Structure formats: C-alpha cells, structure tokens
Amino acid sequence: MPDAVVFDFNGTLSDDEPLLARVYQEQFAELGRPITAAEYFEQLAGHTDEEVYLRWFGRADPALIEDRIDRYNALASDGSTVDDETRAAVRFAAERVPLAIVSASARREIEPVLGAAGLRDAFTLIVCHDDVANGKPHPECYLTAAQRLGVDPAGMLVFEDTEVGIAAAKSAGARVVALTRTLGPQRLAAADELVDRIDRPLLERLLCS
C-alpha cells in the first residue's frame, strides 16, 4: 500500500479539461488571438497559467489570469466536473491513506469544486500554484507534498493526465498512474500505468492487492 495518494486536479480529479479549453478559447478570441481546442491540448494542457499566456501571447498578465479563473468558477464551482465514480474512489482511498491534491491551478478554483463535490474533508493537503515557485514539469510541487505529508516521495501514488504532470511526479520519485481521457495513451507512455477512468475498483486494486 502506498503511504499517500495524490491527485492532480484539472483533467484528473475534475473532468474539466474540455471546459478549460472552452474558457481559454473564449478569452483568447476576445483578445484577438484565437486558439482551437486541438491547439490547446497539443501545446498548453497541464501548464501553469503563466506558462499558457507566455506561450500564446508572449506575456502573462495577472488580470487575464484572474479573469480566466472567474470564468472557470462560473462553470465548474457546482462540483459537476467530479463524477460519482471518482467521488467513490476518493472516499474509499481517504479511509486508508492520506490524500493530497497537487495542481498547477490556483487554490480559489480548486476549493469550490471540492466543496461542492462533498470531498474537501477527504484531502489532508492541497499543494497548488500558490504554494510553489516552479510549476510542473518541475518536481517542486510533488516534493513539497511529500515533505508536508511526512512521506518519502517514492511512497506516493500519483494520478495525472498530462506529460508535464507525469514528468513532475516521476522526477520527484513517485509512482504515476495516468488517466488517458485528456491526451490519449500515446503521449502518456512515461507513466507506470495507464487507465481510462478513476473508480473504486481501481483504488481497491491499487491499495489492497
């Protein structure tokens, strides 16, 4: 059994990457440099907001990032992006090991979703963009989570959905299970295991077998 289970947020715990793509598309079109969903998933998914805006506009304006978060919250803060299977898996795991979220997102977009999904109390720790100097693929976020949880990084079981997230977790020394719904299996080959959903049977196998 791992010492802790850690979930990435966007696209992993919260099935919201299509929603995020829509938010960026709407905002970027208003700013005069449209982006397609295919371009978002190919070039930007998984990166911090600063990196997203630097890559697309050559600069990262904090006001634009705050506007992007407001748009996201208007669509996702009801908790609907966390499906019932994922909720059951989280509750099962929380009864057995400490749980954490490690995300490139801001705390103010993570906590409303968790609260509405009824899962905030399941998580011992949230390490988000506000807590680290270096975003994924740098391992700082996962090393920080291990330190705060009091576990060896090698004892963490991490769920991710993008190459940058996998790279961050693997660089920290964690075991990584990759959820293929965001980018597909070919781009996630560096993970230790690939799955197409997070549900209770998966967590039963990973924690109890």
C-alpha positions in Angstrom: 0.0 0.0 0.0 1.3 3.5 -0.8 1.9 5.9 2.0 -0.2 8.6 0.3 -2.4 9.0 -2.8 -2.1 12.3 -4.7 -4.4 13.6 -7.4 -3.7 16.2 -10.0 -6.8 18.4 -10.2 -7.7 19.6 -13.8 -8.5 16.7 -16.0 -7.8 14.1 -13.3 -9.9 14.6 -10.2 -12.0 17.1 -12.0 -13.0 16.1 -15.6 -12.8 19.7 -16.8 -10.1 19.9 -19.5 -12.8 20.4 -22.2 -14.3 23.1 -20.1 -10.9 24.8 -19.6 -10.3 24.6 -23.3 -13.6 26.4 -23.9 -12.7 29.1 -21.3 -9.3 29.8 -23.0 -10.9 29.7 -26.4 -13.5 32.3 -25.5 -11.0 34.6 -23.7 -8.2 34.3 -26.3 -10.7 35.1 -29.1 -11.7 38.2 -27.3 -8.1 39.2 -27.0 -7.6 38.8 -30.8 -5.5 35.7 -30.9 -7.9 32.7 -31.1 -6.9 29.2 -30.2 -8.5 25.9 -31.3 -9.2 23.1 -28.9 -6.7 21.0 -30.7 -4.0 23.7 -30.3 -4.9 23.9 -26.6 -4.5 20.2 -26.0 -1.4 19.9 -28.1 0.5 22.9 -26.7 -0.9 24.1 -23.4 -2.8 21.5 -21.4 -1.2 20.8 -18.0 0.9 24.0 -17.8 0.5 26.8 -15.3 -1.5 29.8 -16.3 1.7 31.9 -16.6 3.2 29.4 -19.0 0.0 29.3 -21.0 -0.1 33.0 -21.5 3.6 33.3 -22.1 3.4 30.6 -24.8 0.4 32.1 -26.6 0.9 35.9 -26.1 4.5 36.3 -25.0 3.5 37.8 -21.7 1.5 36.8 -18.6 -0.9 39.4 -17.4 -2.2 38.7 -13.8 -5.5 40.4 -14.6 -6.1 38.0 -17.5 -5.4 35.0 -15.3 -7.8 36.2 -12.7 -10.5 36.7 -15.4 -9.8 33.1 -16.6 -10.3 31.8 -13.1 -13.5 33.7 -12.7 -14.8 32.2 -15.9 -13.8 28.7 -14.8 -15.5 29.1 -11.5 -18.7 30.3 -13.1 -18.9 26.9 -14.9 -17.3 24.4 -12.5 -17.9 25.6 -8.9 -21.0 23.5 -8.7 -18.9 20.3 -8.4 -20.4 18.8 -11.6 -17.0 18.0 -13.1 -16.2 15.4 -10.4 -18.2 12.3 -11.4 -19.7 9.8 -9.0 -17.2 7.1 -9.8 -14.3 9.5 -8.9 -16.1 10.6 -5.7 -16.5 7.0 -4.6 -12.8 6.3 -5.3 -11.7 9.3 -3.3 -13.8 8.3 -0.3 -12.5 4.7 -0.4 -8.9 5.9 -0.6 -9.4 8.5 2.2 -10.4 5.8 4.6 -7.0 4.1 4.2 -4.2 6.6 3.4 -3.7 10.4 3.4 -4.9 12.1 0.3 -3.5 15.2 -1.4 -4.1 17.4 -4.4 -1.1 18.7 -6.3 -2.1 21.1 -9.0 -0.9 23.9 -11.2 -4.2 25.6 -10.6 -5.0 28.3 -8.0 -6.5 27.4 -4.7 -9.6 29.6 -5.3 -10.6 27.4 -8.3 -9.8 24.1 -6.5 -11.6 24.5 -3.2 -15.1 25.5 -4.6 -15.2 22.4 -6.7 -14.1 20.1 -3.9 -16.6 21.7 -1.5 -19.5 21.3 -4.0 -18.5 17.7 -4.7 -18.5 17.0 -1.0 -14.8 16.0 -1.0 -13.0 18.8 0.8 -12.7 16.9 4.1 -11.2 13.8 2.2 -8.0 15.7 1.5 -5.3 16.2 4.0 -3.3 18.6 1.8 -3.6 20.8 -1.2 -0.4 22.0 -2.9 -1.3 24.4 -5.7 0.2 27.1 -7.8 0.1 29.5 -4.9 2.5 27.3 -2.9 5.5 26.8 -5.2 7.9 28.8 -7.2 8.2 26.3 -10.1 5.3 24.7 -11.9 5.1 21.3 -13.5 7.1 19.7 -15.1 9.4 20.8 -12.3 9.1 18.3 -9.3 8.9 21.0 -6.6 5.1 20.6 -6.2 5.4 16.8 -5.6 8.4 17.2 -3.4 6.6 19.8 -1.3 3.6 17.5 -1.0 5.8 14.6 0.2 7.5 16.9 2.8 4.2 18.2 4.1 2.7 14.8 4.3 5.7 13.4 6.0 6.3 10.6 3.5 9.0 9.6 1.1 8.2 10.7 -2.5 8.7 7.1 -3.6 5.7 6.1 -1.3 3.3 8.4 -3.2 0.8 7.0 -5.7 0.1 9.9 -8.1 -2.8 10.3 -10.6 -2.0 12.6 -13.6 -3.3 13.3 -17.1 -0.6 15.2 -18.9 3.0 14.8 -19.9 4.1 17.7 -17.7 2.4 16.3 -14.7 3.8 12.9 -15.2 7.3 14.4 -15.6 6.9 16.3 -12.4 5.8 13.3 -10.4 8.3 10.9 -11.9 11.2 13.4 -11.3 10.1 13.5 -7.6 10.4 9.7 -7.5 6.6 8.9 -7.2 4.7 6.1 -8.9 2.3 7.5 -11.6 -1.0 6.3 -12.9 -2.0 8.3 -15.9 -5.6 8.9 -16.9 -5.9 8.8 -20.7 -9.0 10.9 -21.3 -7.3 14.2 -21.7 -4.4 13.5 -24.1 -4.7 9.8 -25.0 -2.3 6.9 -24.2 0.5 7.6 -26.6 1.5 10.9 -25.0 1.5 9.4 -21.5 3.8 6.5 -22.1 6.2 7.6 -19.3 3.6 6.7 -16.6 3.8 3.5 -14.7 0.3 2.6 -15.6 -2.4 3.9 -17.9 -6.2 3.9 -17.1 -9.3 5.2 -18.7 -11.2 6.1 -15.5 -10.7 6.6 -11.8 -13.2 4.5 -9.8 -13.5 2.5 -6.7 -12.4 -0.9 -8.2 -9.2 0.8 -9.4 -8.4 2.1 -6.0 -9.3 -1.2 -4.4 -6.7 -2.9 -6.7 -4.0 -0.3 -6.2 -4.4 -0.1 -2.4 -5.5 -3.5 -1.3 -4.0 -6.1 -3.7 
